[in-house]
Each structure stands twice: as structure tokens, then as C-alpha cells.
Amino acid sequence: MTARKDTDGLTFWEHLDALRYVLIRIIAVTVLTGIAAFVFKEELFAIVLAPKDDGFITYKILFEMSGMFGESGSRDFSVQLINTGLAEQFVIHMKTAMCAGVLCASPYIIYQLFRFVSPALYSHERKHAINAIGSGYIMFMTGVAVSYFLIFPLTFRFLGTYQVSEDVPNMISLQSYIETLIMMCLSMGIIFEMPVLTWLFARLGFISSSFMRRYRKHAIVIILIIAAIITPTSDAFTLLAVSMPMCLLYEASIFIAASAHKESVENLKADD
């Protein structure tokens, strides 16, 4: 078995000191990217607020698709956001800039944390860790993109224009808009980690592809419940748009579990 990499004989307190410098660098870079996002306010909120107008790319594509099927509908869509607190816009600006800063600094954060723990890993453990961390990061960012470009716009368009009566106009606050956007992007980012977690659990022997196939129907029910919680609407199309990616991820996870199990068996044979 390959020996662990030399850690220079650092003591416990020296490791803590090294971790402190890693955390300081992470915080410094995150603060700098957050400040940059705060300074470029117009560019930041042009991206954040884009789904509230009919010029957003998702609405354009859906409108063109509906035209191909001969369906007509109003293309005009815009929701006016309001502010209800004296300092609310400034606070939201800071929160949004910090979230953007963390998102932009995330590759550096992951790199620094991995650089800190990698000396304690075997060479084959380091290889698997790189694959798992890289795949996890890509899948999380993919989930955020799917939420921003598909799930949140559909949800916002439905809820933002839904009225029980014309006498009750919608007055959506900026805070509600931002919190919903962040919550949905974070939720979908976590959900898109399903294949990576499946690979990890399959490698550890906690689940198998046969187990996932056996409980596929139960999983679909759970997925629909989660989708209904993420997008609490009565719009079947929006519910389908949320649940379909999750179902596809589940099906992909079955093949990943089978592949991970096969890889584990081959490694055991090689060790023997």
C-alpha cells in the first residue's frame, strides 16, 4: 500500500496554525470578491433581476416553442418589485453581493481546503477525492444554473402574475424575490449532488443499484413531494419542470451506483 505523504512532522498546534492561515486566505478572497460584486451593483442586479422581465432568455425560448405548436399567448410580462423597509435595499444589496462573492470565490475555497487535507491522504485516496470534489462542484453549479434559468423563472412567472381577483394586485417585495431566488438555487444545487452522493454511498456499500431500482416508485413519490415544497404552486407544468431533472438524476444515479459497485469489486480483486 502506498505510504501517506510526509506532513513535515507538524504538531497538532502547528496544524491548527496552518488551518488558521487557510481560513484567513479564504475569508480575505471571499470578502474581496464580495466587495467587487457590491461595487458593480448595476451588473450584479441586472443578472439577479433578469427573470422578472419578459426579455429573459427562458421566456423567449418558451414563447418561440409555443409559437411552433400554434399556441398564442401574451408575451408581455413584467413584475414590479417594491421596497418596504428604510434600509432594506441596502441590506439586500450587501447580502446579495456577499452571496455572489462566495459563489465566485468557491473554486479558490475548495482548492485551499483540499490543499490543506491532501497531505494526509494516500495517493489513491487523493485521486478519488479530486474526482468527487470536482464532480460535486460541477453538479452543484449545474443545479444552480438549472434553477436560475428554468425553475425559478417558471415559478416566479406563475406566482408573480397569479391573482384571485383583479381587485387584488400583486405587490412583491424585493426581499421576497431575493430570498426565494437564493433558496431555490441553493436547494437545486444540493439536489444535484445526488449522483455524487450515490457514488460515495455505493463505494461504501450503503446502497446498490438493485436497491434503487426496487424502490424507484417510492423515490418518485418523494421527488414529487420535494418538488412541491420547492415550488409550492398548483401549476402542473412548473411541478413537472422541477421534478423531471430530479427523476433524471435518480435514473443516472442508478447507473452510477452500478458502476461504483463494479469498480469496488475490481479493486478488491486487484488487491488479492
N, C-alpha and C positions, 0 to 999 in steps of 0.2 A: 504494500500500500504506500502511496506517495506521502512523504512526510509533510507536515504543515510548514508553512512559510515562517521563517525566522521573524519574530516580533521584536528583535533587538533587546530582549530581556527587560522590557519595561515593567515597572511595578504597577500595582493597582492605582496608586495616586497619579502616576505618570500617564496611565491610560485615561484617567478622568481629565487630566490636564489637556491631553490631546483631543479628547471629545469636546472640551470647552472651546478650544480654538476652532474646531469644525463647526460648532454651533454658532460661534461668533461670525465666522465667514458666511454661513448660511443666512443668518439674520441680516448681516450687512448687505448682501446681494439682494435679498428679498426687499429690504427697505429701499434700496436704490431703484429697483425695478418698479416698486410701488410709487415712489416719488415721480419717476418718469411717466408712469401711467396717470398720475394726478396732474402733472403739468400739461400733458396732451389730452386735456379734457374733451375737446371737440371730437378728436379722433376716437377716443375711448367710448363716448356715449353715442357716437354715430354707429358704432358696432353694436353696443348694448341695446339701443332703442330701435334698431333697424326692423325687428319683427313686428313693430306696431303699425307699420305703414304698408300699403298695398304694393309698393315698389320692391319689397323684399323678394329675393330670388325664389324662395319656396312658393310664394303666391303666384309669381309669374309662371313658374313651371306648371303648377296645378291648373291655372287658368288656361294655359295652352293645351294641356291634356284634356280638360273638359271640353274645349272647342273641337278637339279631334273626334270626340264622341257625340258631337252635335248638341251638347248641353250649353245653355246660355245662362249667364248669371252676372250679377253686378260685380264689376272689377274694382270699383271704388271701395276702399277700406282704409280707415284711419281712426285710431282711438286717441283721444286727447287725455293725457295724463295730468293729474293735478298734484299740488303740494299742499299738505295740511298742517305742517309744523314750521315754526320760525326758523329753526336750524336744521330742518330735516334734509334739505337738498345738499347742504354742506356735509352732513354726516354720511349721507348716502354716497356722495362723491368720494369721501375718504374710504368707506367700506368697499366700494366697487373698485377703486384704484388698488387697494391692498389685495383684493381677490385676484385682480389682473396681474399684480406683482408676483404673487405666489405661483400663479399659473405659468408666467413667463420664466420665473426662476426655478421651476420644478426640475428641469434637466440637471441644473447645477446642484440642487439639493440632493437629488438621487445619487449623483456622481460622488459628492462629498461623503454621504453616508456609506455608500458601498466601498469607497476608498478606505474608510475607517475600519470596516469589519472584514474586508477581504484578506488581510494578512492572517487571520485566524482560520481561514478555510483551506481545505485540501484543494488541489488543482481541479479535480473533477467537480467538487462542490462549487468552486468559483465559476466554472463553466455553466453549470445548471443555474446558479444564482444570476448570472448575467442574462441568460435566456429568459428566466422567469421575470426578472425586474424589467427587462426591455419589453417583453411581451405585455406585461401588466401595464406599463406606462402607455404603450401604443393603444391597448384596448381601452384604457381609461379616457384617453384623449379622443378616441373614436366615439365613445359613448357621449362625451361632452358635445362633440360635433353633431351627432345624430339628434341630441336633444335641442341644440340651438337651431339647427336647420330644418328639423322636421317636427318633433314632438311639441316643443314649446310654441312655435308659430301656430300650429293647428289648434292647440288648446287655447291659446290667447285669442285667436280669431273667433272661436266659438264662444268663449266666456265673455270676451270683451264686447261682443255685439248682441249677446242674448238678453232679451227683455221680456218680463212677464206682462208688461203693458207699455205703450208708447208714452204714458204719463210718468213713467219711472225711467229717466235717462241714466245711463251708466256714468259714474264718476270714479274712475280707477286711480288710486293714488300711486305715485312713483314708488313709494316704499313697497307696496303690494306687488308691483310689477317686478322690481329688482329681486325681492325675496323669492318670488315664485320662479324666476329665471334661474337663480343660483341653486335653489333646492332641486329643481328638475335636472339641471346639468350635473349636479353632484350625484343625484340618485342614479341617473343613467350611466354615469362614469363608473359607479360602484357595480351596477348590474352587469356592465360589460366586462367585469373581471371574472365572470362565471367560467369561461374556458380555462383561464389561468388557474383558478382555484380548483377546478375539476382535475387538471393535470397534476397539481400538487397532491390533492387527496387521493387520486388514483395511484400515484407513486408511493404514497404512504400506506396504501392498502385499505383506506377507509371506504371507498366506493369503487364500483366497477361499471363497465358499460352495460352488462346484463341487468344490474340493479336499476340503472337509469332507464333502460328500456321497459322494465317491468312496471315502474312507477311513472311512466310518461303521462298517463291520463291525470294522475294526481298533480304532477308538475304543471300541466297546462292549467288546471283549476287555480293553483297557487299563482301562476303567472298572471292570469286574468284578474285575480284579486289585487295583486301588486300593481298592475296596470291601472285598475280602477282607483287605487289610492293615489297614485302619482298624478293621474288626470281625472279628477272627480267630476266627470261630465256624463250626460246621458247620450252623447254623440257616439254612435257605434263606430263611425269611421275613425274618430280620434282614438277610441279604445283599441281598435284594430291596429292603428298605426303604432301604438305603444307596445302592444302585446306581440305583434309579428316579429320584430327584431329579437325579443326575448325568447320566443319559441325557436327561432333560427339559431340563436346562441345555444339553447339547450340541445338541439339536434347536433350542432357542431361539437358540443361538449361530450356527447356520447362517443363520437369517433376519436376525440382526444383522449378520453378515458381508456378506450381500447388500445390506442397507440402507446399510451404511457404504461399500461399493463404489459404489453408485448416487449417494450423496452426494458422494463424491470426484469422480466423473465430472461431476456438475452444477457443482461448484465450478470445475473446470478449464475447462468451457465458459463459465462466467461470467467467469473471468479473461481468456479470449480475447476 
